[in-house]
């Protein structure tokens, strides 16, 4: 199914690496992904399925969250 920023994400603990989808209309916006990541604080975050969404916006949103490293992989 589709992934959204749901309250249950706050229950996740000790996540080393998270993969979160980021692209409307079926997945989350960069703001929603940032909120989700802040709720369970993965050490590393890979956004995926971002299509035409500017992934650098997520990097900007999380730049002050030093415990979360955002990694962007360019897909060809």
Backbone bond lengths (Angstrom), bond angles and torsions (degrees), N, CA, C in turn:
res aa  C-N    CA-C-N  psi(-1)  N-CA   C-N-CA  omega(-1)  CA-C   N-CA-C  phi
1 X - - - 1.444 - - 1.514 111.19 -
2 X 1.292 114.51 -177.40 1.458 121.65 179.41 1.525 109.97 -80.46
3 X 1.319 116.57 150.36 1.456 121.38 -178.96 1.519 109.75 -105.53
4 X 1.322 115.55 134.34 1.456 121.58 175.86 1.520 108.63 -132.77
5 X 1.310 115.42 165.48 1.458 121.97 176.98 1.526 107.97 -77.66
6 X 1.323 116.53 93.64 1.462 121.31 -175.26 1.534 110.23 -104.82
7 X 1.328 117.74 154.88 1.470 120.86 -178.14 1.529 113.81 -55.91
8 X 1.316 117.97 -31.52 1.465 121.15 -178.90 1.524 112.82 -61.78
9 X 1.325 118.07 -20.85 1.467 119.91 178.33 1.522 111.51 -61.53
10 X 1.332 117.21 -27.99 1.465 120.76 179.76 1.526 111.91 -65.08
11 X 1.318 116.84 -19.19 1.461 120.99 -179.90 1.530 112.81 -82.13
12 X 1.324 117.57 -12.73 1.463 121.02 178.61 1.524 109.40 -67.54
13 X 1.321 116.20 141.01 1.462 120.70 -178.54 1.522 110.74 -137.59
14 X 1.326 114.82 151.53 1.468 122.83 174.53 1.539 112.66 50.29
15 X 1.311 115.92 50.78 1.467 121.38 179.19 1.529 108.37 -90.98
16 X 1.315 116.15 120.06 1.464 120.14 178.32 1.521 111.90 -80.25
17 X 1.321 116.45 -42.79 1.460 120.71 -175.69 1.525 109.37 -141.08
18 X 1.326 116.10 126.84 1.466 120.95 179.70 1.522 109.74 -120.78
19 X 1.307 115.75 142.43 1.455 123.42 174.67 1.523 106.92 -117.13
20 X 1.332 116.96 115.94 1.461 120.63 -178.11 1.528 110.14 -123.85
21 X 1.337 117.25 132.28 1.458 121.06 179.78 1.523 110.75 -76.32
22 X 1.332 115.46 145.06 1.461 119.86 -174.82 1.523 109.97 -145.09
23 X 1.310 116.90 93.29 1.463 120.59 176.64 1.524 108.46 -177.06
24 X 1.298 117.15 122.54 1.466 120.33 175.88 1.517 109.69 -77.95
25 X 1.301 119.72 152.44 1.462 127.49 11.82 1.526 113.66 -96.21
26 X 1.327 119.15 -3.47 1.466 120.08 -170.23 1.519 114.98 -99.13
27 X 1.307 118.03 -12.23 1.459 120.49 179.03 1.525 108.91 -130.60
28 X 1.313 118.14 -156.22 1.460 121.82 -172.10 1.524 113.34 -92.85
29 X 1.329 115.25 155.28 1.463 122.11 171.55 1.532 108.15 -77.74
30 X 1.339 118.18 165.89 1.466 119.26 175.07 1.534 111.93 -56.20
31 X 1.321 117.15 -37.49 1.464 120.79 179.09 1.530 111.31 -64.47
32 X 1.317 116.48 -40.89 1.465 120.79 178.77 1.525 111.15 -66.96
33 X 1.327 116.85 -40.04 1.467 120.68 178.09 1.531 109.76 -64.40
34 X 1.331 116.99 -42.57 1.466 120.34 178.27 1.525 110.72 -61.38
35 X 1.321 117.18 -44.39 1.471 120.79 178.34 1.526 110.96 -62.16
36 X 1.323 116.19 -43.25 1.466 120.28 179.42 1.526 110.11 -61.91
37 X 1.326 116.51 -46.76 1.465 120.36 -179.32 1.527 111.02 -61.88
38 X 1.311 116.84 -40.40 1.468 119.59 178.46 1.524 111.70 -64.86
39 X 1.319 116.82 -28.19 1.468 119.39 -176.75 1.532 112.56 -72.96
40 X 1.350 117.63 -30.34 1.473 118.06 -179.62 1.524 113.81 -124.79
41 X 1.319 117.17 -0.49 1.463 124.40 169.55 1.533 115.72 49.02
42 X 1.321 117.37 64.52 1.468 118.03 174.16 1.530 109.59 -69.06
43 X 1.310 116.50 151.45 1.462 119.43 176.97 1.528 110.48 -68.18
44 X 1.336 115.57 -39.45 1.466 122.09 -179.35 1.519 108.20 -128.71
45 X 1.319 115.99 136.87 1.462 121.67 179.06 1.523 109.86 -126.23
46 X 1.316 115.61 124.25 1.458 122.28 172.84 1.528 108.51 -110.80
47 X 1.333 118.21 114.99 1.460 117.81 170.09 1.530 108.13 -78.92
48 X 1.309 116.57 146.10 1.461 119.88 176.46 1.518 109.32 -141.60
49 X 1.308 115.74 169.63 1.463 122.02 178.39 1.531 110.20 61.51
50 X 1.359 116.30 32.17 1.454 118.35 -173.61 1.517 114.59 -89.74
51 X 1.321 118.87 -4.88 1.460 121.66 171.74 1.516 114.26 43.45
52 X 1.328 116.29 -117.51 1.461 121.76 -178.28 1.528 113.26 -86.94
53 X 1.324 117.88 -3.14 1.462 120.98 179.07 1.525 109.49 -70.39
54 X 1.317 116.87 135.64 1.463 122.07 179.48 1.530 109.52 -74.27
55 X 1.322 116.82 104.26 1.465 121.90 -176.96 1.524 112.15 -65.40
56 X 1.327 117.83 -22.78 1.466 119.67 179.06 1.531 111.45 -66.12
57 X 1.321 117.17 -21.51 1.468 120.09 176.83 1.528 110.23 -63.50
58 X 1.320 117.32 -38.52 1.461 121.02 177.74 1.529 110.45 -64.56
59 X 1.312 116.40 -42.20 1.465 120.77 177.43 1.528 109.43 -58.38
60 X 1.310 116.48 -44.62 1.469 121.28 179.23 1.526 111.37 -62.96
61 X 1.327 117.08 -43.09 1.464 121.31 -178.93 1.530 112.42 -63.75
62 X 1.325 116.65 -31.16 1.468 120.47 -176.61 1.532 113.47 -105.15
63 X 1.319 117.59 11.04 1.468 119.87 -175.13 1.528 113.45 -61.41
64 X 1.318 118.23 -27.63 1.466 120.82 179.66 1.526 113.16 -91.38
65 X 1.308 116.77 -3.86 1.466 121.91 177.52 1.530 107.55 -92.71
66 X 1.306 116.12 81.43 1.471 122.18 -171.22 1.525 113.67 -64.39
67 X 1.323 117.95 -19.23 1.467 120.71 -179.40 1.524 112.88 -85.20
68 X 1.349 116.81 -4.29 1.466 121.03 179.48 1.526 108.30 -117.04
69 X 1.318 115.95 115.28 1.467 120.93 177.19 1.528 108.64 -95.45
70 X 1.331 116.01 118.04 1.466 120.65 178.45 1.524 107.91 -91.73
71 X 1.308 115.74 126.59 1.469 121.42 177.81 1.521 108.68 -117.06
72 X 1.309 115.20 126.97 1.466 121.75 179.27 1.521 108.29 -108.45
73 X 1.295 116.57 126.74 1.465 122.22 175.36 1.522 107.57 -112.47
74 X 1.284 115.67 120.52 1.465 120.54 178.15 1.515 109.27 -76.17
75 X 1.295 115.60 125.77 1.461 120.99 179.33 1.523 108.79 -99.45
76 X 1.318 115.92 144.00 1.461 120.00 -179.03 1.493 110.53 -116.05
